[in-house]
Amino acid sequence: MYSLSDFPPQYLNAGLLLLALTFLILLIATRRTLNQAHKNIAEKNDALLAQQQAYNETQERVGMLVEKSRQYEQVLIEKHQLSETSGVLQKEYSKLQAQYEAQKARLDALMQNHEEKLALMHSSEQRLQTQFENLANKIFDEKSATYQTQSKHNIEAVLAPFKSQLDGFKQQISEQHIREGQERASLKTEILSLKALNQRITEEASALTNALKGDNKKQGNWGEVILERILKESGLREGHEFETQVSAQSEQGRRLQPDVVVHLPNDKDVIIDSKVSLAAYEQYFNCDDDASRKQYLSAHVASIKGHIKGLGAKEYQSLKGLRTLDYVLLFIPIEPAFLLAIEEEPDLVSLALNHNIMLVSPTNLLVALRTINNIWQYEYQNQNAQLIAEQAGKLYDKFVGFVSDIEKIGKALDTAHGSYDAAMNKLSSGRGNLVRQVEKFREMGVQPNKRLDSTLSRLSDEE
């Protein structure tokens, strides 16, 4: 075995130096590797921090997007609700507009029809008068003076009833024309007064609400009073176009008493109910606390919903003796109460329609009743026009009979005139005529007390 002492010192020093250099080289290489590793770790830490920051920013953006999405969904819900409300209002407006256009078209058609009938009647009257004058002049000119006087008296006696009926017919046409003009003039005034009338009713309704103080019985009676006033303003007549407190029996045997039954032409009826409770609305109106107002508003909507369901359960459409439409009008006597309930619960209209009920306020009820009144006026005008047409037909038939009688009189006069000429020929014409033979008796000495007309004697002598 060799020991360190066996090596020369210079070799030993060189080995140690070589070992130190090797260690130094390894140390430098290791440090460089460590520095590079630290650098890589720092870079990765920086990248990781950047990714963490980007992740945090992404999370914030996601949160903001979620919040905006929630807000957008809320906006969509509100937009949908507004769209439904707008659709209902647009449908109501379109319905009223269609009713107005239909009534206006019908009025224009009726006016044109009446004017055409009036022009036709005037033309027929003038033509008949001209024909009658020509016929009378022809008859009177052809007849002798002896028959003229008698014929004139006879014709006047025949024409007297005809003239009386013709004058009455002209008067009816004139009155009908004047009445239609007055109705057209008053229609504009009625429309202009409609807004002021509704405002007055609404103000009175709001003032009376404070006096009722939640008494359902008083509110029901008061609603009937407001309904009665609107019926009066509409022009409809009780006992004719509408009836109140009609007692009728349902198919199940229940005895029911609708507030008002409005009659329509063609034997149709519309039922109006006015017993809705507005106690919650009165409390909402007089309350200053927002939380309490919200509760009273919910109670107001719930009260109307309950009345809709209760009224629908009565099935007024099945009452015996009434031919009602498929729906009942539920009258809410205060306009703001009606609008507030619709604004709070737009589905009220759909709920009512599902129960065959239509919600009405003083404004649209008055418009509907005025429209019904106009329809009745047109119906009465049509009935009068039919009566006038029937009377005109009878008058025409009588005139045809009169003309036939005049023709018979003319033929009878012609026959009488021919018989007269034949008799005169036998009396004074030809050989052996009667005048000549009778005159021979006088020539033979007969003394008569009277003498024949000299004209006849001269004619018989000429023959």
QUIWO-V721695 format. One record per backbone hydrogen bond with DSSP energy under -0.5 kcal/mol. CO is the residue of the C=O (numbers start at 0). NH is the residue of the N-H. E is the energy in kcal/mol with one decimal. If there is no record, write none. Layout:
CO,NH,E + CO,NH,E
This chain:
2,5,-1.9 + 2,6,-0.5 + 3,6,-0.9 + 7,11,-2.3 + 8,12,-3.0 + 9,13,-2.3 + 10,14,-2.6 + 11,15,-2.5 + 12,16,-3.2 + 13,17,-2.7 + 14,18,-2.8 + 15,19,-2.9 + 16,20,-3.0 + 17,21,-2.4 + 18,22,-2.6 + 19,23,-2.9 + 20,24,-3.0 + 21,25,-2.7 + 22,26,-2.7 + 23,27,-3.1 + 24,28,-2.9 + 25,29,-2.9 + 26,30,-3.1 + 27,31,-2.7 + 28,32,-2.4 + 29,33,-3.0 + 30,34,-3.4 + 31,35,-2.6 + 32,36,-2.6 + 33,37,-3.5 + 34,38,-2.8 + 35,39,-2.6 + 36,40,-3.1 + 37,41,-2.8 + 38,42,-2.6 + 39,43,-2.9 + 40,44,-2.8 + 41,45,-2.9 + 42,46,-2.9 + 43,47,-3.0 + 44,48,-3.0 + 45,49,-2.7 + 46,50,-2.8 + 47,51,-2.8 + 48,52,-2.8 + 49,53,-2.8 + 50,54,-2.9 + 51,55,-2.8 + 52,56,-2.7 + 53,57,-2.7 + 54,58,-2.7 + 55,59,-2.4 + 56,60,-2.6 + 57,61,-2.9 + 58,62,-2.6 + 59,63,-2.7 + 60,64,-3.1 + 61,65,-2.7 + 62,66,-2.5 + 63,67,-2.8 + 64,68,-2.7 + 65,69,-2.5 + 66,70,-2.7 + 67,71,-2.8 + 68,72,-2.7 + 69,73,-2.3 + 70,74,-2.5 + 71,75,-2.6 + 72,76,-2.4 + 73,77,-2.7 + 74,78,-2.9 + 75,79,-2.7 + 76,80,-2.6 + 77,81,-2.9 + 78,82,-2.7 + 79,83,-2.7 + 80,84,-2.6 + 81,85,-3.1 + 82,86,-2.7 + 83,87,-2.5 + 84,88,-2.7 + 85,89,-3.1 + 86,90,-2.6 + 87,91,-2.6 + 88,92,-2.9 + 89,93,-3.0 + 90,94,-2.7 + 91,95,-2.7 + 92,96,-3.0 + 93,97,-2.9 + 94,98,-2.6 + 95,99,-2.7 + 96,100,-2.8 + 97,101,-2.8 + 98,102,-2.7 + 99,103,-2.8 + 100,104,-2.8 + 101,105,-2.6 + 102,106,-2.7 + 103,107,-2.8 + 104,108,-2.6 + 105,109,-2.7 + 106,110,-2.9 + 107,111,-2.7 + 108,112,-2.7 + 109,113,-3.1 + 110,114,-2.6 + 111,115,-2.6 + 112,116,-2.6 + 113,117,-2.8 + 114,118,-2.8 + 115,119,-2.7 + 116,120,-2.7 + 117,121,-2.6 + 118,122,-2.7 + 119,123,-2.9 + 120,124,-2.6 + 121,125,-2.5 + 122,126,-2.7 + 123,127,-2.9 + 124,128,-2.4 + 125,129,-2.7 + 126,130,-2.7 + 127,131,-2.6 + 128,132,-2.7 + 129,133,-2.7 + 130,134,-2.6 + 131,135,-3.1 + 132,136,-2.9 + 133,137,-2.4 + 134,138,-2.4 + 135,139,-3.0 + 136,140,-2.5 + 137,141,-1.5 + 138,142,-1.1 + 143,147,-1.6 + 144,148,-1.2 + 145,149,-0.8 + 146,150,-2.9 + 147,151,-2.7 + 148,152,-2.0 + 149,153,-2.2 + 150,154,-2.9 + 151,155,-2.5 + 152,156,-1.9 + 153,157,-1.9 + 154,158,-3.0 + 155,159,-1.5 + 156,160,-0.6 + 157,161,-0.8 + 158,162,-3.3 + 159,163,-2.1 + 160,164,-2.6 + 161,165,-2.4 + 162,166,-2.6 + 163,167,-2.1 + 164,168,-2.5 + 165,169,-2.4 + 166,170,-2.3 + 167,171,-2.3 + 168,172,-2.1 + 169,173,-2.5 + 170,174,-2.8 + 171,175,-2.5 + 172,176,-2.4 + 173,177,-2.5 + 174,178,-2.7 + 175,179,-2.2 + 176,180,-1.9 + 177,181,-2.3 + 178,182,-2.4 + 179,183,-2.2 + 180,184,-2.1 + 181,185,-2.4 + 182,186,-1.4 + 183,187,-0.9 + 184,188,-1.0 + 185,189,-2.5 + 186,190,-2.1 + 187,191,-2.4 + 188,192,-2.0 + 189,193,-0.7 + 190,193,-0.6 + 190,194,-0.7 + 191,195,-0.7 + 192,196,-2.5 + 193,197,-2.5 + 194,198,-2.4 + 195,199,-2.3 + 196,200,-2.5 + 197,201,-2.6 + 198,202,-2.5 + 199,203,-2.4 + 200,204,-2.4 + 201,205,-2.5 + 202,206,-2.2 + 203,207,-2.4 + 204,208,-1.5 + 205,209,-0.9 + 206,210,-0.5 + 207,210,-0.6 + 207,211,-1.1 + 208,211,-0.6 + 208,212,-1.1 + 211,214,-1.3 + 213,215,-0.9 + 214,218,-2.7 + 215,219,-2.6 + 216,220,-2.4 + 217,221,-3.1 + 218,222,-2.7 + 219,223,-1.8 + 220,224,-1.9 + 221,225,-2.5 + 222,226,-2.3 + 223,227,-2.6 + 224,228,-2.2 + 225,229,-2.3 + 226,230,-2.4 + 227,231,-2.1 + 228,232,-2.5 + 229,233,-1.7 + 230,234,-0.6 + 230,235,-0.8 + 231,234,-1.0 + 236,239,-1.7 + 236,240,-1.7 + 236,241,-1.6 + 240,262,-3.1 + 241,238,-3.1 + 242,260,-3.0 + 245,247,-0.5 + 245,257,-0.7 + 247,255,-3.0 + 248,319,-2.9 + 249,252,-1.6 + 253,249,-2.8 + 253,255,-0.7 + 255,247,-2.7 + 257,245,-0.7 + 258,244,-2.0 + 259,271,-2.6 + 260,242,-2.3 + 260,262,-0.5 + 261,269,-2.5 + 263,267,-1.2 + 267,263,-3.6 + 268,324,-1.6 + 269,261,-3.4 + 270,328,-2.8 + 271,259,-1.6 + 272,330,-3.3 + 277,281,-2.1 + 278,282,-2.0 + 279,283,-2.5 + 280,284,-2.7 + 281,285,-1.7 + 282,286,-0.8 + 283,286,-0.6 + 288,292,-2.7 + 289,293,-2.2 + 290,294,-1.7 + 291,295,-2.9 + 292,296,-2.6 + 293,297,-2.2 + 294,298,-2.4 + 295,299,-2.5 + 296,300,-2.3 + 297,301,-2.5 + 298,302,-2.4 + 299,303,-2.0 + 300,304,-2.5 + 301,305,-2.7 + 302,306,-2.2 + 303,307,-2.4 + 304,308,-2.4 + 305,309,-2.5 + 306,310,-2.9 + 307,311,-2.5 + 308,312,-1.7 + 309,313,-0.8 + 310,313,-0.6 + 310,314,-0.6 + 311,314,-0.8 + 314,317,-1.8 + 315,318,-1.6 + 318,321,-1.1 + 321,323,-0.7 + 322,268,-2.0 + 327,329,-0.6 + 327,357,-2.8 + 328,272,-3.0 + 328,330,-0.7 + 329,331,-0.5 + 329,359,-2.4 + 330,275,-0.5 + 330,332,-0.6 + 332,334,-0.6 + 333,337,-1.9 + 334,338,-2.6 + 335,339,-2.8 + 336,340,-1.9 + 337,341,-2.0 + 338,342,-2.5 + 339,343,-2.4 + 340,344,-2.5 + 344,347,-2.1 + 345,348,-1.0 + 346,350,-2.7 + 347,351,-2.7 + 348,352,-2.5 + 349,353,-2.3 + 350,354,-1.0 + 351,354,-0.7 + 351,356,-2.6 + 352,355,-1.8 + 355,327,-2.0 + 357,329,-2.5 + 359,331,-2.6 + 360,364,-2.3 + 361,365,-1.9 + 362,366,-2.0 + 363,367,-2.2 + 364,368,-2.8 + 365,369,-2.6 + 366,370,-2.2 + 367,371,-2.3 + 368,372,-2.6 + 369,373,-2.4 + 370,374,-2.4 + 371,375,-2.3 + 372,376,-2.3 + 373,377,-2.5 + 374,378,-2.3 + 375,379,-2.9 + 376,380,-2.4 + 377,381,-2.6 + 378,382,-2.4 + 379,383,-2.6 + 380,384,-2.8 + 381,385,-2.5 + 382,386,-2.3 + 383,387,-2.9 + 384,388,-2.7 + 385,389,-2.7 + 386,390,-2.8 + 387,391,-2.8 + 388,392,-2.4 + 389,393,-2.5 + 390,394,-2.8 + 391,395,-2.7 + 392,396,-2.5 + 393,397,-2.5 + 394,398,-2.3 + 395,399,-2.6 + 396,400,-2.2 + 397,401,-2.4 + 398,402,-3.0 + 399,403,-2.3 + 400,404,-2.4 + 401,405,-2.6 + 402,406,-2.5 + 403,407,-2.3 + 404,408,-2.6 + 405,409,-2.7 + 406,410,-2.7 + 407,411,-2.8 + 408,412,-2.8 + 409,413,-2.7 + 410,414,-2.8 + 411,415,-2.9 + 412,416,-3.0 + 413,417,-2.5 + 414,418,-2.8 + 415,419,-2.6 + 416,420,-2.6 + 417,421,-2.6 + 418,422,-2.6 + 419,423,-2.7 + 420,424,-2.3 + 421,425,-2.3 + 422,426,-1.9 + 423,427,-2.9 + 424,428,-2.4 + 425,433,-1.5 + 426,434,-2.9 + 429,432,-1.2 + 432,436,-2.2 + 433,437,-2.6 + 434,438,-2.5 + 435,439,-1.4 + 436,440,-0.9 + 437,440,-0.8 + 437,441,-1.1 + 438,442,-2.2 + 439,443,-1.7 + 440,445,-2.1 + 441,444,-1.5 + 445,447,-0.8 + 452,456,-2.0 + 453,457,-2.7 + 454,458,-2.4 + 455,459,-2.6 + 456,460,-2.0 + 457,461,-2.2 + 458,462,-1.8
